[in-house]
């Protein structure tokens, strides 16, 4: 069974059983991207927010502060 792009849903060249170290376009914490989506991410800036941060922060304002803090940590 082929892996699908987590962004656009198109079927990729990789089998689900293919180890992630043997793939191009796989982003840990996100999943497999197709060539088109992977190449387009180079033009964007992304950060990964741990799911535990979202779940353990019930206040949206406080969550926003934590996300901004993560953003600045990645820029340093």
mmCIF file of the N, C-alpha and C atoms, coordinates in Angstrom:
data_MODEL
# 
_entry.id   MODEL 
# 
loop_
_atom_site.group_PDB 
_atom_site.id 
_atom_site.type_symbol 
_atom_site.label_atom_id 
_atom_site.label_alt_id 
_atom_site.label_comp_id 
_atom_site.label_asym_id 
_atom_site.label_entity_id 
_atom_site.label_seq_id 
_atom_site.pdbx_PDB_ins_code 
_atom_site.Cartn_x 
_atom_site.Cartn_y 
_atom_site.Cartn_z 
_atom_site.occupancy 
_atom_site.B_iso_or_equiv 
_atom_site.pdbx_formal_charge 
_atom_site.auth_seq_id 
_atom_site.auth_comp_id 
_atom_site.auth_asym_id 
_atom_site.auth_atom_id 
_atom_site.pdbx_PDB_model_num 
ATOM 1   N N  . UNK A 1 1  ? 0.840  -1.174 0.000  1.00 0.00 ? 1  UNK A N  1 
ATOM 2   C CA . UNK A 1 1  ? 0.000  0.000  0.000  1.00 0.00 ? 1  UNK A CA 1 
ATOM 3   C C  . UNK A 1 1  ? 0.894  1.249  0.000  1.00 0.00 ? 1  UNK A C  1 
ATOM 4   N N  . UNK A 1 2  ? 0.602  2.193  -0.869 1.00 0.00 ? 2  UNK A N  1 
ATOM 5   C CA . UNK A 1 2  ? 1.390  3.419  -0.993 1.00 0.00 ? 2  UNK A CA 1 
ATOM 6   C C  . UNK A 1 2  ? 0.980  4.440  0.069  1.00 0.00 ? 2  UNK A C  1 
ATOM 7   N N  . UNK A 1 3  ? 1.974  5.218  0.478  1.00 0.00 ? 3  UNK A N  1 
ATOM 8   C CA . UNK A 1 3  ? 1.761  6.324  1.419  1.00 0.00 ? 3  UNK A CA 1 
ATOM 9   C C  . UNK A 1 3  ? 1.131  7.489  0.650  1.00 0.00 ? 3  UNK A C  1 
ATOM 10  N N  . UNK A 1 4  ? 0.290  8.256  1.330  1.00 0.00 ? 4  UNK A N  1 
ATOM 11  C CA . UNK A 1 4  ? -0.325 9.426  0.717  1.00 0.00 ? 4  UNK A CA 1 
ATOM 12  C C  . UNK A 1 4  ? 0.231  10.696 1.347  1.00 0.00 ? 4  UNK A C  1 
ATOM 13  N N  . UNK A 1 5  ? 0.279  11.769 0.570  1.00 0.00 ? 5  UNK A N  1 
ATOM 14  C CA . UNK A 1 5  ? 0.756  13.061 1.040  1.00 0.00 ? 5  UNK A CA 1 
ATOM 15  C C  . UNK A 1 5  ? -0.189 13.590 2.114  1.00 0.00 ? 5  UNK A C  1 
ATOM 16  N N  . UNK A 1 6  ? 0.371  13.997 3.249  1.00 0.00 ? 6  UNK A N  1 
ATOM 17  C CA . UNK A 1 6  ? -0.457 14.507 4.343  1.00 0.00 ? 6  UNK A CA 1 
ATOM 18  C C  . UNK A 1 6  ? -0.997 15.900 4.047  1.00 0.00 ? 6  UNK A C  1 
ATOM 19  N N  . UNK A 1 7  ? -0.483 16.551 3.024  1.00 0.00 ? 7  UNK A N  1 
ATOM 20  C CA . UNK A 1 7  ? -0.943 17.893 2.680  1.00 0.00 ? 7  UNK A CA 1 
ATOM 21  C C  . UNK A 1 7  ? -2.032 17.875 1.610  1.00 0.00 ? 7  UNK A C  1 
ATOM 22  N N  . UNK A 1 8  ? -1.780 17.194 0.499  1.00 0.00 ? 8  UNK A N  1 
ATOM 23  C CA . UNK A 1 8  ? -2.746 17.227 -0.614 1.00 0.00 ? 8  UNK A CA 1 
ATOM 24  C C  . UNK A 1 8  ? -3.451 15.895 -0.855 1.00 0.00 ? 8  UNK A C  1 
ATOM 25  N N  . UNK A 1 9  ? -2.944 14.814 -0.255 1.00 0.00 ? 9  UNK A N  1 
ATOM 26  C CA . UNK A 1 9  ? -3.605 13.515 -0.375 1.00 0.00 ? 9  UNK A CA 1 
ATOM 27  C C  . UNK A 1 9  ? -3.198 12.658 -1.560 1.00 0.00 ? 9  UNK A C  1 
ATOM 28  N N  . UNK A 1 10 ? -2.328 13.163 -2.418 1.00 0.00 ? 10 UNK A N  1 
ATOM 29  C CA . UNK A 1 10 ? -1.910 12.396 -3.587 1.00 0.00 ? 10 UNK A CA 1 
ATOM 30  C C  . UNK A 1 10 ? -1.062 11.194 -3.145 1.00 0.00 ? 10 UNK A C  1 
ATOM 31  N N  . UNK A 1 11 ? -1.134 10.118 -3.902 1.00 0.00 ? 11 UNK A N  1 
ATOM 32  C CA . UNK A 1 11 ? -0.329 8.932  -3.608 1.00 0.00 ? 11 UNK A CA 1 
ATOM 33  C C  . UNK A 1 11 ? 1.136  9.237  -3.893 1.00 0.00 ? 11 UNK A C  1 
ATOM 34  N N  . UNK A 1 12 ? 2.016  8.851  -2.962 1.00 0.00 ? 12 UNK A N  1 
ATOM 35  C CA . UNK A 1 12 ? 3.448  9.085  -3.139 1.00 0.00 ? 12 UNK A CA 1 
ATOM 36  C C  . UNK A 1 12 ? 4.113  7.830  -3.692 1.00 0.00 ? 12 UNK A C  1 
ATOM 37  N N  . UNK A 1 13 ? 5.408  7.917  -3.902 1.00 0.00 ? 13 UNK A N  1 
ATOM 38  C CA . UNK A 1 13 ? 6.164  6.792  -4.453 1.00 0.00 ? 13 UNK A CA 1 
ATOM 39  C C  . UNK A 1 13 ? 6.525  5.765  -3.391 1.00 0.00 ? 13 UNK A C  1 
ATOM 40  N N  . UNK A 1 14 ? 6.232  6.035  -2.132 1.00 0.00 ? 14 UNK A N  1 
ATOM 41  C CA . UNK A 1 14 ? 6.706  5.188  -1.040 1.00 0.00 ? 14 UNK A CA 1 
ATOM 42  C C  . UNK A 1 14 ? 5.627  4.271  -0.483 1.00 0.00 ? 14 UNK A C  1 
ATOM 43  N N  . UNK A 1 15 ? 6.054  3.045  -0.213 1.00 0.00 ? 15 UNK A N  1 
ATOM 44  C CA . UNK A 1 15 ? 5.187  2.097  0.473  1.00 0.00 ? 15 UNK A CA 1 
ATOM 45  C C  . UNK A 1 15 ? 5.094  2.502  1.941  1.00 0.00 ? 15 UNK A C  1 
ATOM 46  N N  . UNK A 1 16 ? 3.968  2.201  2.572  1.00 0.00 ? 16 UNK A N  1 
ATOM 47  C CA . UNK A 1 16 ? 3.795  2.492  3.991  1.00 0.00 ? 16 UNK A CA 1 
ATOM 48  C C  . UNK A 1 16 ? 4.879  1.805  4.810  1.00 0.00 ? 16 UNK A C  1 
ATOM 49  N N  . UNK A 1 17 ? 5.319  0.649  4.360  1.00 0.00 ? 17 UNK A N  1 
ATOM 50  C CA . UNK A 1 17 ? 6.320  -0.130 5.090  1.00 0.00 ? 17 UNK A CA 1 
ATOM 51  C C  . UNK A 1 17 ? 7.753  0.380  4.912  1.00 0.00 ? 17 UNK A C  1 
ATOM 52  N N  . UNK A 1 18 ? 7.985  1.340  4.008  1.00 0.00 ? 18 UNK A N  1 
ATOM 53  C CA . UNK A 1 18 ? 9.327  1.872  3.787  1.00 0.00 ? 18 UNK A CA 1 
ATOM 54  C C  . UNK A 1 18 ? 9.739  2.718  4.987  1.00 0.00 ? 18 UNK A C  1 
ATOM 55  N N  . UNK A 1 19 ? 10.912 2.410  5.560  1.00 0.00 ? 19 UNK A N  1 
ATOM 56  C CA . UNK A 1 19 ? 11.397 3.146  6.725  1.00 0.00 ? 19 UNK A CA 1 
ATOM 57  C C  . UNK A 1 19 ? 11.597 4.610  6.366  1.00 0.00 ? 19 UNK A C  1 
ATOM 58  N N  . UNK A 1 20 ? 11.309 5.513  7.309  1.00 0.00 ? 20 UNK A N  1 
ATOM 59  C CA . UNK A 1 20 ? 11.387 6.946  7.022  1.00 0.00 ? 20 UNK A CA 1 
ATOM 60  C C  . UNK A 1 20 ? 12.797 7.418  6.671  1.00 0.00 ? 20 UNK A C  1 
ATOM 61  N N  . UNK A 1 21 ? 13.814 6.707  7.116  1.00 0.00 ? 21 UNK A N  1 
ATOM 62  C CA . UNK A 1 21 ? 15.184 7.078  6.766  1.00 0.00 ? 21 UNK A CA 1 
ATOM 63  C C  . UNK A 1 21 ? 15.482 6.833  5.295  1.00 0.00 ? 21 UNK A C  1 
ATOM 64  N N  . UNK A 1 22 ? 14.638 6.074  4.631  1.00 0.00 ? 22 UNK A N  1 
ATOM 65  C CA . UNK A 1 22 ? 14.844 5.732  3.231  1.00 0.00 ? 22 UNK A CA 1 
ATOM 66  C C  . UNK A 1 22 ? 13.924 6.546  2.309  1.00 0.00 ? 22 UNK A C  1 
ATOM 67  N N  . UNK A 1 23 ? 13.295 7.592  2.838  1.00 0.00 ? 23 UNK A N  1 
ATOM 68  C CA . UNK A 1 23 ? 12.346 8.390  2.061  1.00 0.00 ? 23 UNK A CA 1 
ATOM 69  C C  . UNK A 1 23 ? 12.831 9.826  1.898  1.00 0.00 ? 23 UNK A C  1 
ATOM 70  N N  . UNK A 1 24 ? 12.389 10.443 0.830  1.00 0.00 ? 24 UNK A N  1 
ATOM 71  C CA . UNK A 1 24 ? 12.531 11.889 0.655  1.00 0.00 ? 24 UNK A CA 1 
ATOM 72  C C  . UNK A 1 24 ? 11.160 12.496 0.912  1.00 0.00 ? 24 UNK A C  1 
ATOM 73  N N  . UNK A 1 25 ? 11.145 13.654 1.535  1.00 0.00 ? 25 UNK A N  1 
ATOM 74  C CA . UNK A 1 25 ? 9.874  14.349 1.749  1.00 0.00 ? 25 UNK A CA 1 
ATOM 75  C C  . UNK A 1 25 ? 9.140  13.944 3.004  1.00 0.00 ? 25 UNK A C  1 
ATOM 76  N N  . UNK A 1 26 ? 9.783  13.150 3.870  1.00 0.00 ? 26 UNK A N  1 
ATOM 77  C CA . UNK A 1 26 ? 9.135  12.776 5.128  1.00 0.00 ? 26 UNK A CA 1 
ATOM 78  C C  . UNK A 1 26 ? 9.580  13.759 6.202  1.00 0.00 ? 26 UNK A C  1 
ATOM 79  N N  . UNK A 1 27 ? 8.619  14.353 6.913  1.00 0.00 ? 27 UNK A N  1 
ATOM 80  C CA . UNK A 1 27 ? 8.924  15.291 7.985  1.00 0.00 ? 27 UNK A CA 1 
ATOM 81  C C  . UNK A 1 27 ? 8.395  14.703 9.285  1.00 0.00 ? 27 UNK A C  1 
ATOM 82  N N  . UNK A 1 28 ? 9.317  14.450 10.223 1.00 0.00 ? 28 UNK A N  1 
ATOM 83  C CA . UNK A 1 28 ? 8.911  13.879 11.509 1.00 0.00 ? 28 UNK A CA 1 
ATOM 84  C C  . UNK A 1 28 ? 7.945  14.818 12.205 1.00 0.00 ? 28 UNK A C  1 
ATOM 85  N N  . UNK A 1 29 ? 6.902  14.248 12.762 1.00 0.00 ? 29 UNK A N  1 
ATOM 86  C CA . UNK A 1 29 ? 5.872  15.030 13.424 1.00 0.00 ? 29 UNK A CA 1 
ATOM 87  C C  . UNK A 1 29 ? 4.785  15.494 12.476 1.00 0.00 ? 29 UNK A C  1 
ATOM 88  N N  . UNK A 1 30 ? 5.018  15.363 11.190 1.00 0.00 ? 30 UNK A N  1 
ATOM 89  C CA . UNK A 1 30 ? 4.033  15.752 10.188 1.00 0.00 ? 30 UNK A CA 1 
ATOM 90  C C  . UNK A 1 30 ? 3.628  14.559 9.335  1.00 0.00 ? 30 UNK A C  1 
ATOM 91  N N  . UNK A 1 31 ? 4.606  13.935 8.695  1.00 0.00 ? 31 UNK A N  1 
ATOM 92  C CA . UNK A 1 31 ? 4.325  12.776 7.850  1.00 0.00 ? 31 UNK A CA 1 
ATOM 93  C C  . UNK A 1 31 ? 4.935  12.924 6.479  1.00 0.00 ? 31 UNK A C  1 
ATOM 94  N N  . UNK A 1 32 ? 4.454  12.110 5.554  1.00 0.00 ? 32 UNK A N  1 
ATOM 95  C CA . UNK A 1 32 ? 4.984  12.069 4.194  1.00 0.00 ? 32 UNK A CA 1 
ATOM 96  C C  . UNK A 1 32 ? 4.352  13.146 3.332  1.00 0.00 ? 32 UNK A C  1 
ATOM 97  N N  . UNK A 1 33 ? 5.197  13.860 2.594  1.00 0.00 ? 33 UNK A N  1 
ATOM 98  C CA . UNK A 1 33 ? 4.736  14.836 1.621  1.00 0.00 ? 33 UNK A CA 1 
ATOM 99  C C  . UNK A 1 33 ? 5.099  14.364 0.225  1.00 0.00 ? 33 UNK A C  1 
ATOM 100 N N  . UNK A 1 34 ? 4.291  14.720 -0.752 1.00 0.00 ? 34 UNK A N  1 
ATOM 101 C CA . UNK A 1 34 ? 4.635  14.433 -2.142 1.00 0.00 ? 34 UNK A CA 1 
ATOM 102 C C  . UNK A 1 34 ? 5.733  15.410 -2.562 1.00 0.00 ? 34 UNK A C  1 
ATOM 103 N N  . UNK A 1 35 ? 6.316  15.197 -3.706 1.00 0.00 ? 35 UNK A N  1 
ATOM 104 C CA . UNK A 1 35 ? 7.416  16.041 -4.185 1.00 0.00 ? 35 UNK A CA 1 
ATOM 105 C C  . UNK A 1 35 ? 6.966  17.492 -4.309 1.00 0.00 ? 35 UNK A C  1 
ATOM 106 N N  . UNK A 1 36 ? 5.791  17.717 -4.879 1.00 0.00 ? 36 UNK A N  1 
ATOM 107 C CA . UNK A 1 36 ? 5.298  19.087 -5.078 1.00 0.00 ? 36 UNK A CA 1 
ATOM 108 C C  . UNK A 1 36 ? 5.122  19.823 -3.751 1.00 0.00 ? 36 UNK A C  1 
ATOM 109 N N  . UNK A 1 37 ? 4.467  19.181 -2.784 1.00 0.00 ? 37 UNK A N  1 
ATOM 110 C CA . UNK A 1 37 ? 4.230  19.812 -1.485 1.00 0.00 ? 37 UNK A CA 1 
ATOM 111 C C  . UNK A 1 37 ? 5.533  19.988 -0.707 1.00 0.00 ? 37 UNK A C  1 
ATOM 112 N N  . UNK A 1 38 ? 6.420  19.009 -0.791 1.00 0.00 ? 38 UNK A N  1 
ATOM 113 C CA . UNK A 1 38 ? 7.704  19.112 -0.089 1.00 0.00 ? 38 UNK A CA 1 
ATOM 114 C C  . UNK A 1 38 ? 8.511  20.280 -0.635 1.00 0.00 ? 38 UNK A C  1 
ATOM 115 N N  . UNK A 1 39 ? 8.559  20.421 -1.937 1.00 0.00 ? 39 UNK A N  1 
ATOM 116 C CA . UNK A 1 39 ? 9.315  21.523 -2.541 1.00 0.00 ? 39 UNK A CA 1 
ATOM 117 C C  . UNK A 1 39 ? 8.684  22.874 -2.230 1.00 0.00 ? 39 UNK A C  1 
ATOM 118 N N  . UNK A 1 40 ? 7.369  22.929 -2.106 1.00 0.00 ? 40 UNK A N  1 
ATOM 119 C CA . UNK A 1 40 ? 6.722  24.209 -1.808 1.00 0.00 ? 40 UNK A CA 1 
ATOM 120 C C  . UNK A 1 40 ? 6.930  24.624 -0.360 1.00 0.00 ? 40 UNK A C  1 
ATOM 121 N N  . UNK A 1 41 ? 7.235  23.677 0.548  1.00 0.00 ? 41 UNK A N  1 
ATOM 122 C CA . UNK A 1 41 ? 7.456  24.043 1.949  1.00 0.00 ? 41 UNK A CA 1 
ATOM 123 C C  . UNK A 1 41 ? 8.767  24.784 2.138  1.00 0.00 ? 41 UNK A C  1 
ATOM 124 N N  . UNK A 1 42 ? 9.663  24.709 1.180  1.00 0.00 ? 42 UNK A N  1 
ATOM 125 C CA . UNK A 1 42 ? 10.932 25.423 1.290  1.00 0.00 ? 42 UNK A CA 1 
ATOM 126 C C  . UNK A 1 42 ? 10.721 26.935 1.229  1.00 0.00 ? 42 UNK A C  1 
ATOM 127 N N  . UNK A 1 43 ? 9.592  27.360 0.676  1.00 0.00 ? 43 UNK A N  1 
ATOM 128 C CA . UNK A 1 43 ? 9.283  28.776 0.567  1.00 0.00 ? 43 UNK A CA 1 
ATOM 129 C C  . UNK A 1 43 ? 8.544  29.285 1.799  1.00 0.00 ? 43 UNK A C  1 
ATOM 130 N N  . UNK A 1 44 ? 8.148  28.415 2.692  1.00 0.00 ? 44 UNK A N  1 
ATOM 131 C CA . UNK A 1 44 ? 7.378  28.794 3.868  1.00 0.00 ? 44 UNK A CA 1 
ATOM 132 C C  . UNK A 1 44 ? 8.196  28.547 5.117  1.00 0.00 ? 44 UNK A C  1 
ATOM 133 N N  . UNK A 1 45 ? 7.789  29.191 6.175  1.00 0.00 ? 45 UNK A N  1 
ATOM 134 C CA . UNK A 1 45 ? 8.400  28.964 7.475  1.00 0.00 ? 45 UNK A CA 1 
ATOM 135 C C  . UNK A 1 45 ? 7.374  28.269 8.354  1.00 0.00 ? 45 UNK A C  1 
ATOM 136 N N  . UNK A 1 46 ? 7.758  27.161 8.948  1.00 0.00 ? 46 UNK A N  1 
ATOM 137 C CA . UNK A 1 46 ? 6.869  26.386 9.801  1.00 0.00 ? 46 UNK A CA 1 
ATOM 138 C C  . UNK A 1 46 ? 7.546  26.110 11.128 1.00 0.00 ? 46 UNK A C  1 
ATOM 139 N N  . UNK A 1 47 ? 6.738  25.990 12.152 1.00 0.00 ? 47 UNK A N  1 
ATOM 140 C CA . UNK A 1 47 ? 7.235  25.490 13.420 1.00 0.00 ? 47 UNK A CA 1 
ATOM 141 C C  . UNK A 1 47 ? 6.320  24.351 13.840 1.00 0.00 ? 47 UNK A C  1 
ATOM 142 N N  . UNK A 1 48 ? 6.824  23.479 14.663 1.00 0.00 ? 48 UNK A N  1 
ATOM 143 C CA . UNK A 1 48 ? 6.027  22.365 15.169 1.00 0.00 ? 48 UNK A CA 1 
ATOM 144 C C  . UNK A 1 48 ? 5.715  22.647 16.631 1.00 0.00 ? 48 UNK A C  1 
ATOM 145 N N  . UNK A 1 49 ? 4.425  22.589 16.946 1.00 0.00 ? 49 UNK A N  1 
ATOM 146 C CA . UNK A 1 49 ? 3.975  22.774 18.316 1.00 0.00 ? 49 UNK A CA 1 
ATOM 147 C C  . UNK A 1 49 ? 3.635  21.404 18.870 1.00 0.00 ? 49 UNK A C  1 
ATOM 148 N N  . UNK A 1 50 ? 4.290  20.980 19.937 1.00 0.00 ? 50 UNK A N  1 
ATOM 149 C CA . UNK A 1 50 ? 3.991  19.663 20.510 1.00 0.00 ? 50 UNK A CA 1 
ATOM 150 C C  . UNK A 1 50 ? 2.515  19.569 20.918 1.00 0.00 ? 50 UNK A C  1 
ATOM 151 N N  . UNK A 1 51 ? 1.919  18.439 20.618 1.00 0.00 ? 51 UNK A N  1 
ATOM 152 C CA . UNK A 1 51 ? 0.513  18.211 20.959 1.00 0.00 ? 51 UNK A CA 1 
ATOM 153 C C  . UNK A 1 51 ? 0.281  18.384 22.459 1.00 0.00 ? 51 UNK A C  1 
ATOM 154 N N  . UNK A 1 52 ? 1.239  17.959 23.268 1.00 0.00 ? 52 UNK A N  1 
ATOM 155 C CA . UNK A 1 52 ? 1.090  18.088 24.720 1.00 0.00 ? 52 UNK A CA 1 
ATOM 156 C C  . UNK A 1 52 ? 0.962  19.547 25.142 1.00 0.00 ? 52 UNK A C  1 
ATOM 157 N N  . UNK A 1 53 ? 1.642  20.456 24.445 1.00 0.00 ? 53 UNK A N  1 
ATOM 158 C CA . UNK A 1 53 ? 1.518  21.884 24.756 1.00 0.00 ? 53 UNK A CA 1 
ATOM 159 C C  . UNK A 1 53 ? 0.093  22.358 24.507 1.00 0.00 ? 53 UNK A C  1 
ATOM 160 N N  . UNK A 1 54 ? -0.492 21.911 23.428 1.00 0.00 ? 54 UNK A N  1 
ATOM 161 C CA . UNK A 1 54 ? -1.860 22.308 23.086 1.00 0.00 ? 54 UNK A CA 1 
ATOM 162 C C  . UNK A 1 54 ? -2.852 21.730 24.100 1.00 0.00 ? 54 UNK A C  1 
ATOM 163 N N  . UNK A 1 55 ? -2.705 20.468 24.412 1.00 0.00 ? 55 UNK A N  1 
ATOM 164 C CA . UNK A 1 55 ? -3.644 19.802 25.316 1.00 0.00 ? 55 UNK A CA 1 
ATOM 165 C C  . UNK A 1 55 ? -3.527 20.342 26.742 1.00 0.00 ? 55 UNK A C  1 
ATOM 166 N N  . UNK A 1 56 ? -2.310 20.586 27.187 1.00 0.00 ? 56 UNK A N  1 
ATOM 167 C CA . UNK A 1 56 ? -2.088 20.990 28.577 1.00 0.00 ? 56 UNK A CA 1 
ATOM 168 C C  . UNK A 1 56 ? -2.269 22.502 28.810 1.00 0.00 ? 56 UNK A C  1 
ATOM 169 N N  . UNK A 1 57 ? -2.614 23.237 27.761 1.00 0.00 ? 57 UNK A N  1 
ATOM 170 C CA . UNK A 1 57 ? -2.821 24.683 27.890 1.00 0.00 ? 57 UNK A CA 1 
ATOM 171 C C  . UNK A 1 57 ? -4.262 25.019 27.500 1.00 0.00 ? 57 UNK A C  1 
ATOM 172 N N  . UNK A 1 58 ? -5.169 25.038 28.475 1.00 0.00 ? 58 UNK A N  1 
ATOM 173 C CA . UNK A 1 58 ? -6.580 25.243 28.156 1.00 0.00 ? 58 UNK A CA 1 
ATOM 174 C C  . UNK A 1 58 ? -6.938 26.682 27.776 1.00 0.00 ? 58 UNK A C  1 
ATOM 175 N N  . UNK A 1 59 ? -6.106 27.637 28.133 1.00 0.00 ? 59 UNK A N  1 
ATOM 176 C CA . UNK A 1 59 ? -6.378 29.037 27.864 1.00 0.00 ? 59 UNK A CA 1 
ATOM 177 C C  . UNK A 1 59 ? -5.769 29.424 26.517 1.00 0.00 ? 59 UNK A C  1 
ATOM 178 N N  . UNK A 1 60 ? -6.597 29.907 25.583 1.00 0.00 ? 60 UNK A N  1 
ATOM 179 C CA . UNK A 1 60 ? -6.108 30.241 24.239 1.00 0.00 ? 60 UNK A CA 1 
ATOM 180 C C  . UNK A 1 60 ? -5.074 31.356 24.250 1.00 0.00 ? 60 UNK A C  1 
ATOM 181 N N  . UNK A 1 61 ? -5.244 32.328 25.126 1.00 0.00 ? 61 UNK A N  1 
ATOM 182 C CA . UNK A 1 61 ? -4.277 33.413 25.202 1.00 0.00 ? 61 UNK A CA 1 
ATOM 183 C C  . UNK A 1 61 ? -2.920 32.899 25.669 1.00 0.00 ? 61 UNK A C  1 
ATOM 184 N N  . UNK A 1 62 ? -2.935 32.043 26.677 1.00 0.00 ? 62 UNK A N  1 
ATOM 185 C CA . UNK A 1 62 ? -1.694 31.454 27.175 1.00 0.00 ? 62 UNK A CA 1 
ATOM 186 C C  . UNK A 1 62 ? -1.055 30.565 26.102 1.00 0.00 ? 62 UNK A C  1 
ATOM 187 N N  . UNK A 1 63 ? -1.885 29.830 25.368 1.00 0.00 ? 63 UNK A N  1 
ATOM 188 C CA . UNK A 1 63 ? -1.372 28.986 24.286 1.00 0.00 ? 63 UNK A CA 1 
ATOM 189 C C  . UNK A 1 63 ? -0.691 29.845 23.222 1.00 0.00 ? 63 UNK A C  1 
ATOM 190 N N  . UNK A 1 64 ? -1.296 30.971 22.902 1.00 0.00 ? 64 UNK A N  1 
ATOM 191 C CA . UNK A 1 64 ? -0.692 31.885 21.935 1.00 0.00 ? 64 UNK A CA 1 
ATOM 192 C C  . UNK A 1 64 ? 0.687  32.346 22.388 1.00 0.00 ? 64 UNK A C  1 
ATOM 193 N N  . UNK A 1 65 ? 0.811  32.629 23.678 1.00 0.00 ? 65 UNK A N  1 
ATOM 194 C CA . UNK A 1 65 ? 2.105  33.036 24.229 1.00 0.00 ? 65 UNK A CA 1 
ATOM 195 C C  . UNK A 1 65 ? 3.132  31.924 24.094 1.00 0.00 ? 65 UNK A C  1 
ATOM 196 N N  . UNK A 1 66 ? 2.697  30.696 24.362 1.00 0.00 ? 66 UNK A N  1 
ATOM 197 C CA . UNK A 1 66 ? 3.617  29.559 24.265 1.00 0.00 ? 66 UNK A CA 1 
ATOM 198 C C  . UNK A 1 66 ? 4.043  29.323 22.815 1.00 0.00 ? 66 UNK A C  1 
ATOM 199 N N  . UNK A 1 67 ? 3.118  29.468 21.884 1.00 0.00 ? 67 UNK A N  1 
ATOM 200 C CA . UNK A 1 67 ? 3.444  29.285 20.466 1.00 0.00 ? 67 UNK A CA 1 
ATOM 201 C C  . UNK A 1 67 ? 4.441  30.367 20.025 1.00 0.00 ? 67 UNK A C  1 
ATOM 202 N N  . UNK A 1 68 ? 4.205  31.599 20.450 1.00 0.00 ? 68 UNK A N  1 
ATOM 203 C CA . UNK A 1 68 ? 5.132  32.677 20.096 1.00 0.00 ? 68 UNK A CA 1 
ATOM 204 C C  . UNK A 1 68 ? 6.515  32.407 20.696 1.00 0.00 ? 68 UNK A C  1 
ATOM 205 N N  . UNK A 1 69 ? 6.548  31.890 21.923 1.00 0.00 ? 69 UNK A N  1 
ATOM 206 C CA . UNK A 1 69 ? 7.813  31.535 22.562 1.00 0.00 ? 69 UNK A CA 1 
ATOM 207 C C  . UNK A 1 69 ? 8.541  30.455 21.754 1.00 0.00 ? 69 UNK A C  1 
ATOM 208 N N  . UNK A 1 70 ? 7.808  29.438 21.310 1.00 0.00 ? 70 UNK A N  1 
ATOM 209 C CA . UNK A 1 70 ? 8.400  28.393 20.465 1.00 0.00 ? 70 UNK A CA 1 
ATOM 210 C C  . UNK A 1 70 ? 8.944  28.989 19.168 1.00 0.00 ? 70 UNK A C  1 
ATOM 211 N N  . UNK A 1 71 ? 8.205  29.916 18.605 1.00 0.00 ? 71 UNK A N  1 
ATOM 212 C CA . UNK A 1 71 ? 8.632  30.565 17.371 1.00 0.00 ? 71 UNK A CA 1 
ATOM 213 C C  . UNK A 1 71 ? 9.990  31.244 17.560 1.00 0.00 ? 71 UNK A C  1 
ATOM 214 N N  . UNK A 1 72 ? 10.097 32.037 18.613 1.00 0.00 ? 72 UNK A N  1 
ATOM 215 C CA . UNK A 1 72 ? 11.352 32.762 18.838 1.00 0.00 ? 72 UNK A CA 1 
ATOM 216 C C  . UNK A 1 72 ? 12.495 31.831 19.201 1.00 0.00 ? 72 UNK A C  1 
ATOM 217 N N  . UNK A 1 73 ? 12.194 30.708 19.852 1.00 0.00 ? 73 UNK A N  1 
ATOM 218 C CA . UNK A 1 73 ? 13.240 29.720 20.151 1.00 0.00 ? 73 UNK A CA 1 
ATOM 219 C C  . UNK A 1 73 ? 13.820 29.140 18.876 1.00 0.00 ? 73 UNK A C  1 
ATOM 220 N N  . UNK A 1 74 ? 12.987 28.947 17.842 1.00 0.00 ? 74 UNK A N  1 
ATOM 221 C CA . UNK A 1 74 ? 13.465 28.372 16.588 1.00 0.00 ? 74 UNK A CA 1 
ATOM 222 C C  . UNK A 1 74 ? 14.251 29.378 15.767 1.00 0.00 ? 74 UNK A C  1 
ATOM 223 N N  . UNK A 1 75 ? 14.064 30.658 16.029 1.00 0.00 ? 75 UNK A N  1 
ATOM 224 C CA . UNK A 1 75 ? 14.755 31.708 15.269 1.00 0.00 ? 75 UNK A CA 1 
ATOM 225 C C  . UNK A 1 75 ? 16.137 32.018 15.826 1.00 0.00 ? 75 UNK A C  1 
ATOM 226 N N  . UNK A 1 76 ? 16.406 31.600 17.034 1.00 0.00 ? 76 UNK A N  1 
ATOM 227 C CA . UNK A 1 76 ? 17.712 31.884 17.656 1.00 0.00 ? 76 UNK A CA 1 
ATOM 228 C C  . UNK A 1 76 ? 18.775 30.932 17.208 1.00 0.00 ? 76 UNK A C  1 
# 
